[in-house]
Amino acid sequence: MNRVRQLTDEAIEEIEKYNSCQSAYYILKTLSEGAETLCKEKEVKYDYTVDNLIIMSLYTYEDVTKARLFVTSFIIYDLLAKKYTIQNPLFYFRWNKRYFVYSPRIESHLSYLSREGFVKNRKKYSLTEYGKKEGETSLATLNKETLSKIQESVSTLKRIETMKQTKVFLKKYLMGYREE
């Protein structure tokens, strides 16, 4: 199977399993824009999926609002993508919105994980016992350096009190500044 077929299957799965036409749209747009090169690529074996990313984010942050979950997931994705192959969560930025880091794919997968009993959704998101076991398993596969960077970034995020400060932190992170 080549990369085009893999992404087509992912787009179909986004609609059928996760109820996300928006995610499917972005995957199809990627296919349309890069069809010539994607036809030549082989299927990609992911080290971590979007579901793994969400579970890792919730495991390291514990109780988290949806806005903070998107930011946490983005930072973990960024750190993991340097050493591992990760399924694309389709992040984009909307700086003037409450969810200034947004992923329709994470949104739909979060809802799915909640229905499947991995995630609890009250006022904040957290993992069920089943989800915690899955989180431990996923994090155990990371090398110590990456795990420590993730824990450091998440602990910095936890110390930030307001969303305005979180935006400043993320902008600095994107610019390459690692301290607050």
C-alpha positions in Angstrom: 0.0 0.0 0.0 1.3 3.5 -0.8 0.9 6.7 1.2 -2.1 7.9 -0.9 -4.1 4.8 -0.1 -3.1 5.1 3.6 -4.2 8.7 3.8 -7.4 7.9 1.9 -8.2 5.2 4.4 -7.5 7.6 7.3 -9.9 10.2 5.8 -12.6 7.5 5.5 -11.9 6.4 9.1 -12.2 10.0 10.3 -15.7 10.2 8.9 -16.9 6.6 9.8 -15.4 6.0 13.2 -14.7 9.5 14.6 -17.5 11.5 12.9 -15.1 14.2 11.7 -15.7 15.6 8.3 -13.4 18.5 9.0 -10.5 16.1 9.7 -11.3 14.2 6.6 -11.4 17.4 4.6 -7.9 18.4 5.8 -6.5 14.9 5.0 -8.1 15.0 1.5 -6.7 18.5 1.0 -3.2 17.2 1.8 -3.8 14.4 -0.7 -4.9 16.8 -3.4 -1.9 19.1 -2.9 0.7 16.4 -2.8 -0.7 13.6 -4.9 2.3 13.3 -7.3 4.8 12.9 -4.5 2.6 10.9 -2.2 2.0 8.3 -4.9 5.7 7.5 -4.8 5.9 7.2 -1.0 5.3 4.0 0.8 2.9 3.5 3.7 4.1 5.1 6.9 4.3 3.0 10.1 3.3 5.3 13.0 5.1 5.0 16.3 2.2 6.9 17.9 -1.3 7.7 16.7 -3.5 10.7 17.6 -5.2 8.5 20.3 -1.8 7.8 21.8 -1.0 11.5 21.8 -4.2 12.4 23.6 -3.7 9.7 26.2 -0.1 10.8 26.8 -1.2 14.4 27.1 -3.9 13.5 29.6 -1.6 11.2 31.5 1.1 13.8 32.0 -1.2 16.8 32.7 -3.9 14.9 34.6 -7.1 17.1 35.0 -7.0 19.6 32.1 -9.4 22.0 30.3 -9.9 21.4 26.6 -7.9 24.6 25.7 -4.9 23.4 27.8 -5.2 19.9 26.3 -4.8 21.3 22.8 -1.7 23.2 23.9 -0.3 20.3 25.8 -0.9 17.9 22.9 0.7 20.3 20.5 3.9 20.6 22.6 4.1 16.8 23.1 3.5 16.3 19.4 6.3 18.7 18.6 8.7 17.0 21.0 7.8 13.5 19.8 8.0 14.4 16.1 11.7 15.0 16.4 12.4 11.3 17.1 9.3 9.4 16.2 6.8 9.0 13.4 3.5 10.4 14.6 0.1 10.5 12.9 -0.7 14.1 12.0 -3.1 15.7 14.4 -3.8 18.5 12.0 -3.0 21.4 14.4 -3.6 25.0 13.4 -3.5 28.3 15.2 -6.3 30.8 15.7 -4.7 33.4 18.0 -7.9 35.4 18.6 -10.0 32.4 19.8 -10.2 30.6 23.2 -8.8 27.5 21.5 -5.9 29.3 20.0 -4.2 25.9 19.2 -6.8 23.7 17.6 -7.1 20.3 16.1 -10.3 18.9 14.7 -8.7 15.5 14.8 -7.9 15.7 18.5 -11.4 17.1 19.1 -13.1 14.1 17.4 -10.7 11.5 18.8 -11.2 12.9 22.3 -14.9 12.4 22.0 -14.4 8.8 20.7 -12.0 8.0 23.6 -14.6 9.3 26.0 -17.3 7.1 24.5 -14.9 4.1 24.6 -14.1 4.6 28.3 -10.6 5.9 28.2 -11.4 9.5 29.1 -13.6 11.1 31.7 -15.2 14.4 30.7 -16.6 16.5 33.5 -15.6 20.1 33.6 -12.1 19.0 32.9 -10.7 16.0 31.0 -8.9 13.2 32.7 -8.2 9.5 32.1 -10.1 6.6 33.5 -8.2 3.7 35.1 -8.2 2.0 31.8 -6.9 5.1 30.1 -4.2 5.5 32.8 -2.9 2.0 32.0 -2.8 2.8 28.3 -0.9 6.1 29.2 1.7 4.2 31.2 2.2 1.8 28.4 2.6 4.6 25.8 5.0 6.6 27.9 7.1 3.6 28.8 8.1 3.2 25.1 9.7 6.7 25.1 13.4 7.3 25.6 14.3 9.0 28.9 15.5 12.2 27.2 12.2 12.7 25.4 10.1 11.8 28.5 12.0 14.3 30.6 11.5 17.1 28.0 7.7 16.3 28.0 7.5 16.3 31.8 9.4 19.6 31.9 7.2 21.3 29.3 4.0 20.1 31.0 5.1 21.2 34.4 5.9 24.6 33.0 2.4 24.7 31.4 0.8 23.7 34.8 2.5 26.7 36.5 1.0 29.1 34.0 -2.3 30.5 35.4 -4.0 32.4 32.6 -4.7 31.7 28.9 -3.1 35.0 28.0 0.2 33.8 29.7 -0.2 30.4 28.0 -0.4 32.2 24.6 2.8 34.1 25.4 4.5 30.9 26.5 3.5 29.1 23.3 4.6 32.0 21.1 8.0 31.9 22.9 8.1 28.1 22.5 7.5 28.4 18.8 10.2 31.1 18.5 12.7 28.7 20.2 12.8 30.2 23.7 12.4 27.5 26.2 12.2 29.3 29.5 9.2 31.4 30.6 
